[in-house]
Amino acid sequence: MALQYDEIGQRLRAFRLASGLSADEVADRLGISRTALYRFEKGELAKIETLERLSELLNVSLPTLLGVGIEYIPSAVAYFERIRQLEETAEHIVVLSGPISFLLGSNNFEMALDQVLRESIPDDLSNRAKALADVEKIMEILHERKRAYHERKPPIVNLISAMQIEPFLNNGLIGRVTLTERQKAVRRDMARAEVEHFASIAEEESIGVQVGLVTDSLPHMGFHIFRRRSGDVLTISPFRLGERPNIRVGVAMVTSAPEALSLHEDVVKEAWRTAIKGREAAAYLRGLLAKAEANQRSPGTRSLAGARS
């Protein structure tokens, strides 16, 4: 199996960012210069002994670092950095997501996300300081992803779960449930604005952007398929943004295995076949918006809806 050294360097950078160690700290512990480390991260050949020491220091298996088989990624920082790297060379992107897809989300969603992710960190978490530092890293990565997407505009197919939109509208854009009623009202307004934003995208049917609203069941975990000249890549992740985000618990996976890609392509084809699109999707979303607004005006109805969920 031929190793792609530039991709080894990308994985090295992703896991180094997730470790919380600076480039200087990693270089010092390995007894190399920071310049040498940066060269490794850019794809320059490193000795296998150095890669073994790096994998041990960064708490990642050597096969994962080398990209042999499946990459297992227990860190949201490393996962979103890998997504950013893959998007840089993707010629076509397929996204299966919950109520919010970050690349197509509004600027207001990105601005609100920092606060939502921070409030998702429990106050009594033992390593809360590191978790909050991770939020800062994630936001930097996400901002760069959005900038690069708008610059390159690769074609994107976005499948959205309709069943996750209704609770998103009822609960709002929140990171925890212990917000005040006034805060929750503001966050529900944010959620409504974001759903309207996606309704407009579906209605416009812009070249290079296809949105399908899936009213049937979808896998609980989202996934991306990146179609690239150097080879297609599948990512599967428990990490999510938006309503009740998760950036702390779970293990994401990255693979180029043909069988995994083929099986997930089949899921995409079937979901796209049954999805509603264009003006029909926009009308469906606006129907959910109207229903959510009616529920907010009627506390009794809202309580009953909450009890059913």
Solvent accessible surface area in square Angstrom, and as a share of the most:
residue,aa,sasa,rsa
1,M,176,0.79
2,A,82,0.63
3,L,59,0.29
4,Q,100,0.45
5,Y,86,0.33
6,D,77,0.40
7,E,30,0.14
8,I,7,0.04
9,G,0,0.00
10,Q,42,0.19
11,R,10,0.04
12,L,1,0.01
13,R,84,0.31
14,A,0,0.00
15,F,10,0.04
16,R,19,0.07
17,L,31,0.15
18,A,12,0.10
19,S,36,0.23
20,G,43,0.42
21,L,32,0.16
22,S,53,0.34
23,A,7,0.05
24,D,67,0.35
25,E,78,0.35
26,V,0,0.00
27,A,2,0.02
28,D,113,0.58
29,R,148,0.54
30,L,9,0.05
31,G,68,0.65
32,I,48,0.24
33,S,63,0.41
34,R,121,0.44
35,T,84,0.49
36,A,13,0.10
37,L,0,0.00
38,Y,86,0.33
39,R,104,0.38
40,F,28,0.12
41,E,17,0.08
42,K,169,0.72
43,G,17,0.16
44,E,84,0.38
45,L,116,0.58
46,A,11,0.08
47,K,152,0.65
48,I,83,0.42
49,E,102,0.46
50,T,19,0.11
51,L,8,0.04
52,E,85,0.38
53,R,114,0.41
54,L,0,0.00
55,S,10,0.06
56,E,144,0.65
57,L,44,0.22
58,L,11,0.05
59,N,139,0.71
60,V,15,0.09
61,S,60,0.39
62,L,41,0.21
63,P,72,0.45
64,T,5,0.03
65,L,0,0.00
66,L,23,0.12
67,G,16,0.16
68,V,64,0.37
69,G,53,0.51
70,I,66,0.33
71,E,7,0.03
72,Y,111,0.42
73,I,0,0.00
74,P,81,0.51
75,S,27,0.17
76,A,4,0.03
77,V,2,0.01
78,A,0,0.00
79,Y,7,0.03
80,F,9,0.04
81,E,1,0.00
82,R,5,0.02
83,I,1,0.00
84,R,33,0.12
85,Q,3,0.01
86,L,3,0.01
87,E,13,0.06
88,E,77,0.34
89,T,71,0.41
90,A,0,0.00
91,E,79,0.35
92,H,42,0.19
93,I,1,0.00
94,V,2,0.01
95,V,6,0.03
96,L,5,0.03
97,S,17,0.11
98,G,18,0.17
99,P,19,0.12
100,I,13,0.06
101,S,4,0.03
102,F,14,0.06
103,L,6,0.03
104,L,13,0.06
105,G,7,0.07
106,S,20,0.13
107,N,105,0.54
108,N,103,0.53
109,F,3,0.01
110,E,21,0.09
111,M,138,0.62
112,A,15,0.12
113,L,0,0.00
114,D,47,0.25
115,Q,104,0.46
116,V,1,0.00
117,L,0,0.00
118,R,83,0.30
119,E,22,0.10
120,S,19,0.12
121,I,0,0.00
122,P,43,0.27
123,D,99,0.52
124,D,131,0.68
125,L,42,0.21
126,S,119,0.77
127,N,81,0.41
128,R,69,0.25
129,A,82,0.64
130,K,87,0.37
131,A,10,0.08
132,L,42,0.21
133,A,45,0.35
134,D,27,0.14
135,V,0,0.00
136,E,93,0.42
137,K,50,0.21
138,I,0,0.00
139,M,27,0.12
140,E,110,0.49
141,I,13,0.06
142,L,0,0.00
143,H,114,0.51
144,E,54,0.24
145,R,9,0.03
146,K,9,0.04
147,R,111,0.41
148,A,15,0.11
149,Y,13,0.05
150,H,99,0.44
151,E,127,0.57
152,R,100,0.36
153,K,114,0.49
154,P,9,0.06
155,P,57,0.36
156,I,1,0.01
157,V,15,0.08
158,N,0,0.00
159,L,0,0.00
160,I,2,0.01
161,S,3,0.02
162,A,4,0.03
163,M,110,0.49
164,Q,64,0.28
165,I,4,0.02
166,E,54,0.24
167,P,47,0.30
168,F,0,0.00
169,L,0,0.00
170,N,31,0.16
171,N,44,0.22
172,G,0,0.00
173,L,3,0.02
174,I,5,0.03
175,G,11,0.11
176,R,65,0.24
177,V,79,0.46
178,T,107,0.62
179,L,24,0.12
180,T,81,0.47
181,E,111,0.50
182,R,199,0.73
183,Q,76,0.34
184,K,44,0.19
185,A,43,0.33
186,V,74,0.43
187,R,10,0.04
188,R,17,0.06
189,D,74,0.39
190,M,70,0.31
191,A,0,0.00
192,R,48,0.17
193,A,62,0.48
194,E,7,0.03
195,V,4,0.03
196,E,63,0.28
197,H,56,0.25
198,F,5,0.02
199,A,0,0.00
200,S,36,0.23
201,I,28,0.14
202,A,4,0.03
203,E,71,0.32
204,E,119,0.53
205,E,114,0.51
206,S,51,0.33
207,I,182,0.93
208,G,31,0.30
209,V,25,0.14
210,Q,88,0.39
211,V,10,0.06
212,G,0,0.00
213,L,2,0.01
214,V,3,0.02
215,T,62,0.36
216,D,95,0.49
217,S,83,0.54
218,L,33,0.16
219,P,59,0.37
220,H,159,0.71
221,M,69,0.31
222,G,24,0.23
223,F,3,0.01
224,H,26,0.12
225,I,0,0.00
226,F,0,0.00
227,R,72,0.26
228,R,25,0.09
229,R,219,0.80
230,S,85,0.55
231,G,30,0.29
232,D,51,0.27
233,V,6,0.04
234,L,0,0.00
235,T,0,0.00
236,I,28,0.14
237,S,7,0.04
238,P,24,0.15
239,F,13,0.06
240,R,113,0.41
241,L,25,0.12
242,G,0,0.00
243,E,29,0.13
244,R,110,0.40
245,P,14,0.09
246,N,23,0.12
247,I,15,0.08
248,R,99,0.36
249,V,95,0.55
250,G,30,0.28
251,V,73,0.42
252,A,0,0.00
253,M,54,0.24
254,V,3,0.02
255,T,10,0.06
256,S,64,0.41
257,A,41,0.32
258,P,110,0.69
259,E,127,0.57
260,A,24,0.19
261,L,22,0.11
262,S,60,0.39
263,L,102,0.51
264,H,39,0.17
265,E,32,0.14
266,D,78,0.40
267,V,54,0.31
268,V,12,0.07
269,K,133,0.56
270,E,88,0.39
271,A,7,0.06
272,W,61,0.21
273,R,166,0.61
274,T,61,0.36
275,A,9,0.07
276,I,27,0.14
277,K,69,0.29
278,G,5,0.05
279,R,189,0.69
280,E,108,0.48
281,A,1,0.00
282,A,1,0.00
283,A,65,0.51
284,Y,86,0.33
285,L,4,0.02
286,R,80,0.29
287,G,41,0.39
288,L,23,0.12
289,L,15,0.08
290,A,58,0.45
291,K,97,0.41
292,A,2,0.02
293,E,71,0.32
294,A,43,0.34
295,N,9,0.04
296,Q,41,0.18
297,R,179,0.65
298,S,43,0.28
299,P,100,0.63
300,G,54,0.52
301,T,62,0.36
302,R,78,0.28
303,S,78,0.50
304,L,105,0.52
305,A,16,0.12
306,G,46,0.44
307,A,85,0.66
308,R,163,0.60
309,S,125,0.81
